């Protein structure tokens, strides 16, 4: 597809000359006579490049470029080359500071005009291709990270003879609660990762304690209660996502106080941890244990209701209850 160049100059002779030179090189050219005309034109058109004269009546090239960048407001910026008969350093410095990519002296030298235009277009295309490749690699890395984290979560769950897919379900429930609460997609993805790794500290708990079928001794229970601290220490080493440690450390805190490891309460407990706490407790009740099967849905509902404001943040407990109400066939449980 032919490159689309907009030439803006109040001198008709310059417009015709630029149009003739570029058209001969199979470029599409639109000619405009003022900065205002350009701004109006760009409301409905997306050219590849703008050649903009500096000295024009009413609105000069500098002011036009300022208004153009304000109009774009962080969206994809159209590359601009200034046209000028000046050779002063001040004009070039000002133009470059405003975001111009190059300057072309008038009167035009045909080969120079074509080379400068092609150079900038090729540069922009290379940049766009590079950005696309970076985004693609980023998505690949994110998929790889999720795969690695899921594998780790499965390894954690495998330590407990009586849980199967616990971390994945907690991650799913946490993400859904966050979505309904209004989290952005990016925050939903983060809390999903936090949910997958909330029990990572169990790696440091002896299997004999985790899988003991009988009642735990006080000493064994205190050992189990260490897993949030261990998990937070492990995840604190992941500097790229420091929030991962949040879910691991505080998912056993209680909204009304009395939880562990730090005895936080209410809004002092990080929001993501309050969400994971509800999801974690729900999955514990809807999963099999050595001493019982999945608990009846009505019983689980009554326990969540009972824990509102005491064990759970009432806002997130209510969201969990609404999810249960919609789950008429009781599918949200260990299969």
C-alpha positions as CSV (number, residue, x, y, z in Angstrom):
1,X,0.0,0.0,0.0
2,X,1.3,3.4,-0.9
3,X,2.6,5.7,1.8
4,X,0.2,8.5,2.6
5,X,1.9,11.9,3.1
6,X,0.2,15.1,4.1
7,X,2.0,18.3,3.1
8,X,1.0,21.5,4.9
9,X,2.2,24.9,3.5
10,X,0.5,28.2,2.8
11,X,2.6,28.5,-0.4
12,X,0.7,26.8,-3.2
13,X,3.9,26.4,-5.3
14,X,5.5,24.5,-2.5
15,X,2.5,22.2,-2.2
16,X,2.5,21.5,-5.9
17,X,6.3,20.8,-5.9
18,X,6.2,18.4,-3.0
19,X,3.1,16.7,-4.4
20,X,4.8,16.2,-7.8
21,X,8.1,14.9,-6.3
22,X,6.4,12.4,-3.9
23,X,3.7,11.3,-6.3
24,X,6.4,10.3,-8.9
25,X,7.7,7.9,-6.2
26,X,4.2,6.3,-5.9
27,X,3.3,8.0,-2.7
28,X,-0.2,9.3,-1.9
29,X,-0.2,13.0,-1.2
30,X,-2.7,15.3,0.4
31,X,-2.1,19.0,0.3
32,X,-3.4,21.5,3.0
33,X,-2.8,25.2,3.3
34,X,-3.0,25.8,7.1
35,X,-2.5,24.3,10.5
36,X,-6.2,24.5,11.3
37,X,-7.0,22.6,8.1
38,X,-4.5,19.9,9.2
39,X,-6.1,19.5,12.7
40,X,-9.5,19.2,11.1
41,X,-8.2,16.7,8.6
42,X,-6.7,14.5,11.2
43,X,-10.0,14.1,13.1
44,X,-11.0,11.6,10.4
45,X,-7.8,10.5,8.7
46,X,-4.6,8.7,9.6
47,X,-1.7,9.5,7.2
48,X,1.7,7.9,7.6
49,X,3.7,11.2,7.7
50,X,3.1,15.0,7.9
51,X,5.4,17.5,6.2
52,X,4.6,20.8,8.1
53,X,5.8,24.3,7.2
54,X,7.0,26.3,10.1
55,X,6.1,29.8,8.9
56,X,2.4,30.1,8.2
57,X,-0.1,32.9,9.0
58,X,-2.6,32.6,12.0
59,X,-1.1,29.3,13.3
60,X,2.6,28.5,12.7
61,X,4.1,25.0,12.5
62,X,5.2,25.0,16.1
63,X,1.8,25.8,17.5
64,X,0.2,23.4,15.1
65,X,2.4,20.6,16.3
66,X,1.6,21.4,20.0
67,X,-2.1,21.2,19.3
68,X,-1.7,18.0,17.3
69,X,0.1,16.3,20.2
70,X,-2.5,17.5,22.7
71,X,-5.2,16.1,20.3
72,X,-3.5,12.7,20.2
73,X,-3.2,12.6,24.0
74,X,-0.9,9.7,24.3
75,X,-2.3,7.7,21.4
76,X,-0.2,6.8,18.4
77,X,1.7,9.9,17.3
78,X,1.8,10.8,13.6
79,X,5.5,11.5,12.6
80,X,6.2,15.1,11.6
81,X,8.9,16.6,9.5
82,X,9.2,20.4,9.5
83,X,9.6,22.3,6.3
84,X,11.7,25.5,6.6
85,X,13.8,28.0,4.8
86,X,15.5,28.9,8.1
87,X,18.8,27.4,9.1
88,X,19.0,28.7,12.6
89,X,19.8,26.3,15.5
90,X,17.0,27.8,17.7
91,X,14.2,26.7,15.3
92,X,15.6,23.1,15.0
93,X,16.0,22.8,18.8
94,X,12.5,24.0,19.4
95,X,11.1,21.7,16.7
96,X,12.8,18.7,18.0
97,X,11.7,19.5,21.6
98,X,8.1,19.5,20.4
99,X,8.5,16.1,18.8
100,X,9.5,16.7,15.2
101,X,11.5,13.9,13.7
102,X,13.5,15.8,11.1
103,X,13.8,19.1,9.1
104,X,13.8,19.6,5.3
105,X,15.1,22.8,3.8
106,X,13.2,24.7,1.2
107,X,13.4,25.0,-1.7
108,X,13.2,21.2,-2.0
109,X,16.0,19.1,-3.5
110,X,13.9,16.2,-4.9
111,X,16.2,13.3,-4.0
112,X,16.7,14.7,-0.5
113,X,13.0,15.1,0.1
114,X,12.3,11.5,-1.0
115,X,15.2,10.1,1.0
116,X,14.2,11.9,4.2
117,X,10.5,10.9,3.9
118,X,11.4,7.2,3.2
119,X,13.9,7.2,6.0
120,X,11.3,8.4,8.6
121,X,8.6,6.0,7.3
122,X,11.0,3.1,7.4
123,X,12.1,4.1,10.9
124,X,8.5,4.2,12.1
125,X,7.7,0.9,10.6
126,X,10.7,-0.7,12.2
127,X,9.7,0.7,15.5
128,X,6.2,-0.5,15.1
129,X,7.4,-4.0,14.2
130,X,9.8,-4.0,17.1
131,X,7.0,-3.0,19.6
132,X,4.8,-5.7,18.2
133,X,7.6,-8.3,18.6
134,X,8.2,-7.1,22.2
135,X,4.5,-7.4,23.0
136,X,4.4,-10.9,21.5
137,X,7.4,-12.0,23.5
138,X,5.9,-10.4,26.6
139,X,2.7,-12.4,26.1
140,X,4.8,-15.6,25.6
141,X,6.7,-14.9,28.8
142,X,3.5,-14.3,30.7
143,X,2.1,-17.6,29.4
144,X,5.3,-19.3,30.4
145,X,5.2,-17.7,33.9
146,X,1.6,-18.9,34.4
147,X,2.6,-22.4,33.3
148,X,5.5,-22.4,35.7
149,X,3.4,-21.1,38.6
150,X,0.6,-23.6,37.9
151,X,3.2,-26.4,38.0
152,X,4.5,-25.1,41.3
153,X,1.0,-24.9,42.7
154,X,0.3,-28.5,41.7
155,X,3.6,-29.5,43.5
156,X,2.4,-27.7,46.6
157,X,-1.0,-29.4,46.5
158,X,0.6,-32.8,46.0
159,X,2.2,-32.5,49.5
160,X,-1.3,-32.8,50.9
161,X,-2.8,-36.2,50.3
162,X,-6.3,-34.8,50.8
163,X,-6.2,-31.9,48.4
164,X,-6.4,-32.0,44.6
165,X,-6.2,-28.7,42.7
166,X,-6.8,-26.6,45.8
167,X,-4.5,-23.7,44.7
168,X,-6.0,-23.5,41.2
169,X,-9.5,-23.4,42.6
170,X,-8.6,-20.7,45.1
171,X,-7.0,-18.7,42.3
172,X,-10.1,-19.1,40.1
173,X,-12.5,-18.1,42.9
174,X,-10.3,-15.1,43.9
175,X,-10.1,-13.9,40.3
176,X,-13.9,-14.1,40.0
177,X,-14.5,-12.2,43.3
178,X,-12.0,-9.5,42.2
179,X,-13.7,-9.3,38.8
180,X,-17.1,-8.8,40.4
181,X,-15.7,-6.2,42.8
182,X,-14.4,-4.2,39.8
183,X,-10.7,-5.1,39.4
184,X,-9.1,-4.3,36.1
185,X,-8.0,-7.3,34.0
186,X,-4.4,-6.7,35.0
187,X,-5.3,-6.8,38.7
188,X,-7.5,-9.9,38.2
189,X,-4.5,-11.6,36.6
190,X,-2.3,-10.6,39.5
191,X,-4.7,-11.9,42.2
192,X,-5.0,-15.1,40.2
193,X,-1.2,-15.6,40.5
194,X,-1.4,-14.7,44.2
195,X,-4.1,-17.3,44.6
196,X,-2.0,-20.0,42.9
197,X,0.9,-19.3,45.3
198,X,-1.0,-18.5,48.5
199,X,0.1,-21.9,50.1
200,X,3.6,-22.0,48.8
201,X,4.9,-21.9,52.3
202,X,3.7,-25.5,52.8
203,X,6.8,-26.6,51.0
204,X,8.6,-26.0,54.3
205,X,6.1,-28.0,56.4
206,X,6.9,-31.7,57.0
207,X,4.6,-34.1,55.1
208,X,3.9,-36.0,58.3
209,X,2.3,-32.9,59.8
210,X,0.3,-31.9,56.7
211,X,-1.0,-35.4,56.1
212,X,-1.6,-36.4,59.8
213,X,-5.1,-38.0,59.8
214,X,-5.5,-37.5,63.6
215,X,-5.9,-34.2,65.5
216,X,-2.8,-32.1,65.5
217,X,-0.9,-31.4,68.7
218,X,-0.4,-27.8,69.8
219,X,3.2,-28.0,68.6
220,X,2.1,-29.4,65.2
221,X,-0.5,-26.7,64.8
222,X,2.0,-24.0,65.5
223,X,4.2,-25.6,62.8
224,X,1.3,-25.4,60.3
225,X,0.7,-21.8,61.2
226,X,4.3,-21.0,60.0
227,X,3.4,-21.6,56.4
228,X,2.2,-18.0,55.7
229,X,5.5,-16.6,56.9
230,X,7.5,-19.1,55.0
231,X,5.5,-18.4,51.9
232,X,6.0,-14.7,52.2
233,X,9.8,-15.2,52.6
234,X,9.9,-17.3,49.4
235,X,7.8,-14.9,47.3
236,X,9.6,-11.8,48.6
237,X,12.5,-12.8,46.4
238,X,10.4,-12.2,43.3
239,X,11.2,-8.5,42.9
240,X,9.1,-8.2,39.7
241,X,5.9,-8.9,41.6
242,X,6.3,-8.0,45.3
243,X,2.5,-8.2,45.8
244,X,2.7,-12.0,45.5
245,X,3.9,-12.2,49.1
246,X,0.7,-10.5,50.2
247,X,-1.6,-13.4,49.6
248,X,0.8,-15.9,51.0
249,X,1.4,-14.0,54.3
250,X,-2.1,-12.7,55.2
251,X,-4.7,-15.2,53.8
252,X,-5.2,-16.6,57.4
253,X,-5.8,-13.2,59.0
254,X,-9.4,-12.7,60.2
255,X,-11.4,-9.6,59.5
256,X,-12.5,-9.3,63.1
257,X,-9.1,-10.1,64.4
258,X,-7.5,-13.2,66.0
259,X,-6.0,-14.6,62.8
260,X,-2.3,-15.3,62.1
261,X,0.6,-14.7,61.6
262,X,0.4,-11.0,62.5
263,X,-3.1,-10.6,64.1
264,X,-4.2,-7.9,61.6
265,X,-7.9,-7.0,61.4
266,X,-10.3,-5.1,59.2
267,X,-8.9,-2.8,56.6
268,X,-5.4,-3.3,57.9
269,X,-5.4,-6.7,56.1
270,X,-4.5,-6.1,52.4
271,X,-7.5,-6.2,50.1
272,X,-6.2,-9.1,48.0
273,X,-5.5,-11.2,51.1
274,X,-9.1,-10.6,52.2
275,X,-10.4,-11.8,48.9
276,X,-8.1,-14.9,49.0
277,X,-9.2,-15.6,52.5
278,X,-12.8,-16.1,51.5
279,X,-11.9,-18.2,48.4
280,X,-9.5,-20.3,50.5
281,X,-12.1,-21.0,53.2
282,X,-14.8,-21.8,50.7
283,X,-12.6,-24.3,48.9
284,X,-11.6,-25.9,52.2
285,X,-15.2,-26.6,52.9
286,X,-16.0,-27.8,49.3
287,X,-13.1,-30.2,49.1
288,X,-12.7,-33.7,50.4
289,X,-10.8,-34.5,53.6
290,X,-9.6,-37.8,55.1
291,X,-12.4,-37.5,57.7
292,X,-15.2,-36.2,55.5
293,X,-16.6,-35.6,52.0
294,X,-17.5,-32.3,50.4
295,X,-19.7,-30.4,52.7
296,X,-23.3,-29.7,51.6
297,X,-23.8,-26.4,49.8
298,X,-26.3,-25.1,52.4
299,X,-23.9,-25.7,55.2
300,X,-21.1,-23.9,53.4
301,X,-23.4,-21.0,52.8
302,X,-24.3,-20.8,56.4
303,X,-20.7,-20.8,57.4
304,X,-19.8,-18.0,55.0
305,X,-22.8,-16.0,56.3
306,X,-21.7,-16.7,59.9
307,X,-18.2,-15.5,59.1
308,X,-19.3,-12.1,57.7
309,X,-17.5,-9.4,59.5
310,X,-15.7,-11.9,61.8
311,X,-13.6,-14.2,59.7
312,X,-14.3,-12.5,56.4
313,X,-14.6,-9.1,54.9
314,X,-18.4,-8.7,54.5
315,X,-18.1,-7.2,51.1
316,X,-16.2,-10.2,49.7
317,X,-18.2,-12.7,51.7
318,X,-21.3,-11.3,50.0
319,X,-19.8,-11.6,46.6
320,X,-18.9,-15.2,47.4
321,X,-22.5,-15.8,48.5
322,X,-23.8,-14.4,45.3
323,X,-21.6,-16.7,43.3
324,X,-23.0,-19.6,45.4
325,X,-26.5,-18.5,44.7
326,X,-25.9,-18.7,40.9
327,X,-24.2,-22.1,41.3
328,X,-27.5,-24.0,41.4
329,X,-25.9,-27.3,40.4
330,X,-23.2,-27.0,43.0
331,X,-20.3,-27.2,40.5
332,X,-18.0,-24.9,42.4
333,X,-16.3,-27.7,44.4
334,X,-13.7,-30.4,44.2
335,X,-14.7,-32.9,41.5
